[in-house]
Amino acid sequence: MAAGIGLVPSQTVTKVGDLYLADGLRPTALSEAMLCRYEHGQDRPGPEYTVMLARAYGARPDQLGLQIHAQRCCAALSDAIE
């Protein structure tokens, strides 16, 4: 996953949590350590985290070096960033 895009890890974690709350969902357990593993290619986020990370960064998953395999997540992301 491409690092950077204007947010430090703690800001990214907070922003993702805020997005979950804004969508009426309970925030997940995303941590700075998980984000670090994603950024260094040691782990890959699932489709839901991929969508939320893309929304947090205001970017498409491919711009972050991520892919989404689930159709519904692609639709949700399209709605969120347009």
C-alpha positions in Angstrom: 0.0 0.0 0.0 1.3 3.4 -0.9 2.2 5.3 2.2 1.7 9.0 2.8 -0.9 11.0 1.0 -0.9 13.7 3.7 -1.8 11.7 6.8 0.3 10.3 9.6 -0.7 6.8 10.8 -2.6 8.1 13.9 -4.6 10.5 11.7 -5.4 7.7 9.3 -6.6 5.4 12.1 -8.8 8.3 13.5 -10.1 9.2 10.1 -11.1 5.6 9.3 -12.9 5.3 12.7 -14.7 8.5 11.9 -15.8 7.2 8.5 -17.3 4.1 10.2 -19.2 6.3 12.7 -20.4 8.6 9.9 -21.8 5.5 8.1 -23.6 4.4 11.3 -21.2 1.6 11.9 -19.2 0.6 14.9 -15.5 1.5 14.4 -13.2 -1.5 13.9 -9.9 -2.3 15.6 -7.7 -0.7 13.0 -4.4 0.2 14.7 -1.2 2.0 13.7 0.5 -1.4 13.8 -1.9 -2.9 11.3 -1.6 0.2 9.0 2.2 -0.1 9.2 2.0 -3.8 8.1 -0.3 -2.8 5.2 2.1 0.0 4.1 5.1 -2.3 4.2 3.4 -5.1 2.3 3.5 -7.5 5.3 -0.3 -7.8 5.2 -3.1 -6.8 2.9 -6.3 -5.2 4.1 -9.6 -6.9 3.3 -12.2 -5.3 1.0 -13.9 -3.3 3.8 -10.6 -1.8 5.1 -9.6 -1.2 1.5 -12.7 0.9 0.9 -12.3 2.8 4.1 -8.6 3.5 3.6 -9.3 4.7 0.1 -12.0 7.0 1.4 -9.7 8.3 4.2 -7.0 9.2 1.7 -9.5 10.5 -0.9 -8.0 8.1 -3.4 -8.9 5.0 -5.4 -7.6 1.6 -4.2 -5.3 1.3 -7.2 -3.7 4.6 -6.3 -2.8 3.1 -2.9 -1.5 -0.1 -4.5 -4.5 -2.0 -3.4 -7.1 -4.1 -5.3 -10.7 -4.8 -4.4 -12.1 -8.2 -5.4 -15.6 -7.7 -4.1 -18.1 -6.0 -6.4 -20.2 -4.4 -3.6 -17.1 -2.7 -2.2 -16.3 -1.2 -5.6 -19.8 0.2 -5.8 -19.6 1.6 -2.2 -16.3 3.2 -3.0 -17.5 4.8 -6.2 -20.4 6.4 -4.3 -18.2 7.6 -1.5 -15.5 9.4 -3.5 -17.7 11.0 -6.2 
